[in-house]
Amino acid sequence: MTLPVVICDDSALARKQLAKSLPGGWDISLTFATNGQEAIEAIKQGKGDLLFLDLNMPIMDGYETLETIRREDLSSLVLVVSGDIQPEAKKRVMALGALDFINKPINPELVTQILLNYGIISNSQPQSTAELARFDDQQPDLTDLVQEVVNVAMGQAGKQLGDLLGTFVHLPIPKVHLQPYQLLPSLISTRQALTYSGVSQGFIGSGIAGEAIVIVSTDNLPVLAKLIPTGQQDLQAGELEILTDLAGLLAGACLKGISQQLDVQFSLGHPTLLGQHTELHKLLGDNQQQQVLAIDLDYQLPDKNIQCDLLLVFTEDSLPALTERMGCLNE
C-alpha cells in the first residue's frame, strides 16, 4: 500500500536533501510543503500519514504545527527534522507528540534506521539513479542555499548560547539579503531600541571573506551582565567583555558550522569594538557603497526578554567562491 508522505520545510534545499535521503524502492506518494499551514492542509487531504517536519518556518512553525495536529486530532506520524540541537527543543516536540527528532544536516543512514526502528519500513536500499533523478527539477537559488546552510550553523551557535546562559534560545529564520553595506541597519530586527553596542570579527578562507557582527541593544546589556559573570568592577569594561564573549561564541560557532558544510577553513581575526551606546547607523557605518551578501540572525531568549543580532556579511568578491561551494550541496 502506498504511504502518503509530506516533507515540510521552508528551504527548497532541505526538502530536496531529505527527499534524496529516503530509502529506495519505498512505495510512497510524496508531497512538499513550505510551512506548517500547508502541511496541515495536506494531512487533512490524506496526503500526510507520515510527516517530516522542520521547526523554524514562516506562517506556521513546527511547534505550532504539532500543536494543531494534537488539537484537531489529526492522523499523522511526525518526525521532526531540525538544525536546532538544543535538548529543550527535542523535549518540547516530543511532549507535543513527535515520534522522533532528526538533527540536520541529514544523515541518510540515520533516517533509514529510524524508519526501521518504528516499523515504518521493513527493509532498506539506496535510491536508484532513476529515483534520485525525480528531484533534479528542484533547483534552489543562492539565497535558499545560503539560508539553509546558515540555518544549520545557527543551531549549533544557539545551543552554545543557551548552554552559557542556562536558558532556551528561540532560533530565528535567517534573513538573506544582497544589498549595499550602508543598508545593513535596516536588517536589524531589534531596531526599536535607541542605542546599541557591537563587535565585529573578520573571517577569510578559500576565496570567501567577510565579517561577523554581534549587536546588542543598550537596555539588554545589564540583563546579560547578570547572566555572564565578567569579573569586572568597571561597567564599561564589563560590557566590553560581554560583547567580546558573545561575538566569539556566536560568530565562532556559526562560522564553524558553515565551514563544516562547505568544506572550507575560515581564519578569524580578533574581535573589534564597533561602538558602545550609539545609534545603529553610526555603529555599522553608512558610507560604504559596496554590495554585500548579508544574513541577519535574531537570537531571542523569551524568558529573559533578551535579543541579540548576529550579522554575517560576505563581501561582493566572495560571491563566486561562495556560489561554487553552495552549488556542491545541490548535487
N, C-alpha and C positions, 0 to 999 in steps of 0.2 A: 504494500500500500504506500502510495506517495505521501511523504510527510511535508506539510506546508511549513516553510521556514522563513523568518524575517530577519534580516540584518539591519539593525538600526544604528546609524552613526551619521553625524553631520559632515564627516570627511569622506570624500569620494575615494581617497587613497586607502583609508581604513576599511571601507566597505569592500574594496577590491582585494586588499591583502587578506581579509578574513575569508572572503568567498574562495580564494585560491588555496586557503589553508584547510578547507574542509576535506573529509575523506573522499576518495574517488569511488565511482560505482554506487554512490548513495542515491537512492530514489527519493529525491526531494523536488518540490517546486519552490523556487527562491524568489523572494520579494525584497526590494531595498526600500528603506525608509530613512529620511534625513533628520527626523526628530521624533520625540515620543508621541506626539499627536498623530502623526502618520502611522506609527507602529500600532497604536490603539485601534485606529480605523481598519488596518489590515487584519488585526486579530478578530475584530467584530465581523469581518467579511470571510472568516475561516481560512485566512492565509498565514496565520502565525501560531500553529500548535507549539512551535519552538521559536523562541526569540533570543537573538544575540543582541544585547543592549549596552550601548555606551552610556556614560553618566553625564558628561559635560556637553550639553547641546542647547541650542536656542529653542524658543517657543515652549517646549516641554522637555525637561531634562530627565535623566534616568530615574532619579528618586521619585519625581512626580509620576512618571510612567508606572513604576512599581506600585505606588500608592493607588493609582487609578485602577490597575489590574485587580488589586485586592478589594478596593471599594466596590467595584462593579462586578466582582466575582467572575472575571473573565478566565477562560480556559487557555492557559499558555504556560509552558515551562520556560523559565528565564535564566539565561546565562549572561551575567554581566561581564562586559569586556571593556576595561578602562585603564588609562595611564595613571590614575590616582591610586598610589600604592600605600596610602595611609591605612593602618589597621582599622581605624574608625570607619573608613569608607566601606570596607568589607563587612564590618559588623553591622552597619546601617542597612546595607542592601540585603544581607541575609535575614535580618529582622523583618524586612519588608516582603520576604517570600522568594528571594532569588535562590536558584538551585545551587549555583556556584559562582566563583569570581575568577576571571582570567585576566592576568596583567598584560598590558601592552608593553613592548611590541609583541605581536602574535608569534607564538611558538606552535607550529602545526602539530608536532608530536603531542604536546600538552592538550591541545584541543581534541585530538583523536582519543587520547587516554580518558579525558573527562566524559566524552560521549560513550565510550565503552563502559566506564565505571557506573554510569547511570542507566545502562541498558538501552540507550537511545539508538546505538548501532551494535551489531553483533560481531562484526569483523571490519577490518580496515585495509585500505590500499591507497597509494598515492593517486591523485588525479592524472588521467592520461593527457597527452598533448592536446587532443581534441576537446577534452573537458576544460582545460585551462584556457583554451582559445575563446571560450564563451565570454570571457571578461576582457578581451582585447579592446573592445569599444569603450571601456571605462578609462578615460584619459584625463586625470586630474591636472589642473593648471598649476603654475608655480606657487600661487597663493595657497591653494589647497595643500600642496605638498609641504610647504613651509609650516602651515598651521598644524598639520598632524605631527610632524617631527617635533615641533616645539611643544605640542600638547603632551607628548610622551615625556619629553625632557622636563617640563614644568612640574609633572607629577613627582619626579624624584626630588626636585627642589622644594616642593610643597611639603613632602614628608619630612625633610630635614628641618624645615622651618617649624613645622608642627612639633617635632621632637624637641627642638630647642626651647620653644615657648610653652610646651606642655598643653597644647590645645589643638583642636581640629581646624584645618585650613580649608576654606572654600576655594576650590580651584576655578579660575575663570576660563572662558573660551578665548583663546588667543585672537587678538585683532591684528590682522596683517595689512600693511599699507605701503604702497610705493609712492613716495611724495618728497617734496623738498624738506631738508632738515629743519628749516625755520618753522615748519608747521607742526613739529613734534608736540608742542604744548597742547594742541587740540586733541591729542590722543589720550591724555591723562584723565582717567575716569574719576580720580579723586579731586578734580579741579575746582570743586566748590570751596575748598579751603582758600584762605587769603595768602598764606605764605608756606614755603616748602624748604626742605633741605635735601641735598642729593649728593651722590658719589658716583663717579664714572670709573669703569675699568676696561681698558682696551684689550683686544684679543686679535690674534692673527694666526693663520695656518693654512697651507695648501691653497694659496691664492684667495683665501677668504679672510676679510678683516672687518673690524667694526668696534663697537663699544657696548658694554652692558651698563645701563644706568639704573640705579635704585633711587627712588624718590619717595619721601615720606612727608606728609603734611605736618606742620609745626605742632598742631594740637595732639597728634598721635605720639610724639616723642616722649612726653612724660610717662605715658602708659607703657611704652616699650622699655623705658628706663627701669621700671619696676619688674619687668619680665626678664630682662637681660642684665644681670649684675655687671657693672662696669668697673667697680673698684676705684672709681674716680670721685673725688670730692668736688671738683670743679665741674659745674653743669655743662659748660661748653665742651670741655674735654670728654665728658661722659657721652654727650650727644654724638660727638665725632666718632667715638669708639662704637657706639650703637650702629651708626651708618656704615662704618667700615666692616663691622661684623655681618650686617645684613647683606651688604654688597658682595662680600667674599662668599657667603653661604649661598645666596640665591643665584648670583652670576656663575659661581664656580660649579654648582650642581647642575644648573640648566645647560651651561655650555658643555659640561661633561656628557650629559645625556644626548646633546646634539652631535657631539664628536663621535660618540659610540655608534650612532645610527648612520652617520655619513662616512665613517671610517676616515676621519681626519684627526689631527692632533693640534689643538689650539695652545698657543703660548699666551699667558695672561700677564698684563702689566700690573703695576701697583695701583691700588685704588687712589683716585684723585678727587678731592673735595671740589664740588661744583659751586657750592654756596650753602649758607645756612640762614633760615628765616627770611627768605626772599621770595619775590614774585616768580611765578613759574616761567614766564618768558625770559626773565633775567637769568634764571637758573640754567635753562637749556640754551639760551642764546637765540637771537632771532635774525642774525646777519649772515647765516650760512645758506648759500643757494643750492648746494649740491643735492642731487637726488639720492635718496636712501631707501632701503627696504627696512621698515620699522615694524616691530611686533610689540604690542602692549600686553602685559600680563598684570592684571589687577588682583593681587592676592588679598583675601579678606579673612579676618578672624572674627566671625559673627559674635561669639560670646564675649569677646574683648572689645568689640566696636573699633577695630583697627583695620586700616587698609594701607597697603604699600604697593607701589608700582615698580615693575621691572620692565624696562625698555631695552629690547635687543635691536641694535641699529647696525645694519650691514651697509658698507659703502657701495656706491654705484658700480665701481670697477670690480667688485666681488661677485656681481650677479652672474657672469658667465660660469665661473667655477662653481658657484652655489647651485645654479641650474643644472649643471652636469652631474653634480653629486646627488641632487634630489631626484634627477631622472632615473638613476640606478634603482631607486626604491620602487619605481613604477613598472619595472620589467617583470 
